[in-house]
Amino acid sequence: FEGPCVPDPSVPAIELSPRWIADMRALLPEMPAARAERLVAQYGLARDEALSLSNDLDVARYFEALAGQQVAPRLALHWLTTQLLPAARERRQELAGSRVTPDRMATLLHMLARDEINANAARDVLAHMFDSDDAPEHIVSARGFKQVSDPDALEGLVEKVLAAQPAAVADVRAGQGKAIGFLVGQVMQASGGKANPKVIRELLVQRLAQGAGRE
């Protein structure tokens, strides 16, 4: 239709005030693109990470609930996308109806961040959390998942592994960096998975440096 618009005398004029427009805009849900931009600015996520989260409102809300409980955003994102979501899908559960609430997941991640448990133990605890309402701390205690970080308690295991793996020791001293990872894994295995891998690595580096200095 072309030509001038003629007002219909039977239709009253509608005036939309700026205040009314702002109120209506506030009632609209946050759009995925806008949510992604906010996640980038607020949590320092990469744009593709933020877009992926924003495509599912429940997942985005779960992430923000974790970050809101002083869980580092990178840690929250990593465990949400690589551990929690795959485990929920495997059990055919939705996050919103899962026993693994943001509160419980945040507790688990705080224990991990404080080195009270290692990543392997955290994955085991997470699996139990889907089937139990017990607090993560109780699961850790009841199943003996608490991490051993005392260097004195780990020194003996390190010495035994070094004595049993002369070839790997020689590889490390020859500059083959991957061999140190093998030795860490051997000590972890000897500890039943309870040792702190960071402490193990430090002890191995110190012990190997001492040995090299005596040669």
Steps between C-alpha positions, in 0.01 A plus 500: 500500500636837402382843592440696819369318808159623608428466873194293583279716724361187670847393625637708788858619479748277681793671663789281619703672767870424545419363848242254359740387229773441762259302721392280210859444393585389855231231478656342191730200552870549431571399143782246437718749313468759774564233765815392318633855490435535873675170581805614305512833683411369846693173515774539243379212282597466137221598263447147368481366857246765596288431190499127573384559858239755394328260263362308800348720770517228769869442434574873503313542829687204652833650398412836654380330818843333532688819426277680750629270774860611458594220262756623249320545163757292309472216750119520496487497121746211469319271742157595375576428135745208526369311803158603628309530173635173350422317826146642504442403137628149568238470775237670284454775755446871465709735711192663645377168642833350599615432854822677407376848585722805450550515879631142516711539187652821637594317821675230297691753290607694809647178642684444173631857492628464859686179405293299747430256216659448161322504163464121484337492842275795407369306199424201723324721754296661223379159385383420853326837528257401224379208712521642851391809688801474731718809525812483282715525814329190641553306177869594501541392861294181478674375188851604591542749216688763700820599328841443657709817469750451783847474339626284787221248437582484128880498517518126548280427197709733285821321604351158424384607153836658416675180604260286295514714184867563413424531128248779558741672735768489230253640246418795725866579551550474125246776450196293404226697673223243453681256728425714806129457427549125493670510840220716643251242376697218663498677838129575461436133435709399801297738719169356387420824318501704822827691458511864397658495152637853545690396811618180332641694207680743733651211698610322185664811356680567829613138541620468140688831523673382817593173335639677196711724721665203664591335171 
